[in-house]
Amino acid sequence: MKRLLLVFCLLFCSLAAQADAALKRQVDAFVDRWHDDAAHARPVYFDKIAKDGIYIGTDKTERWRRDEFKAWARPYFKGKSAWAFKAIKRHVYASGDGSMVWFDELLDTQMGVCQASGIMRRKGDSFEIVHYQLSMAVPNEVGGQVTRLIKDFEAKDGWKASKR
């Protein structure tokens, strides 16, 4: 009986690991295609964001719903490439039923290495992005210098943070 229980436990753990690996491959493929759509200025990029989805960019004024983001990005998508993000590393997590997925990633970008995190929900046999936040990765060793630059910039006369 103990051996049978052990066999079932090992089989269950093996199947769970295979399901986790399959989900990670599916998420990686979806997010990689999404980044590739931007790299080639394909408007389908925005179809991968939920209608109620939020995109938060690197500037503190950049918080958009999908359609606002699409309008803001329109000039970038008129060229051959809007922006090019290539995943260096990505961690993927999911709810027990797989209906919600969240991830964090390190990205190689035109801004240098950035970090991002996202939340997706299942939509049919694919996903849609409901929240994505992009951040510039600032090394701790230069954090003080960057903080001073930001404070100096914000202290300039006439500069006002737009409220979103």
Buried (B, 14 or more C-beta within 10 A) or exposed (E): EEEEEEEEEEEEEEEEEEEBEEBBEBBBEBBBBBBBBBBBBBEEBBBBBBEEBBBBBEEEEBBBBBEEBBEEBEEEBEEEEBBBBEBEEBEBBBEEEEEBBBBBBBBEBEEEEBBBBBBBBBEEEEBBBBBBBBEEEBEEEEEEEEEEEEEEEEEEEEEEEEEE
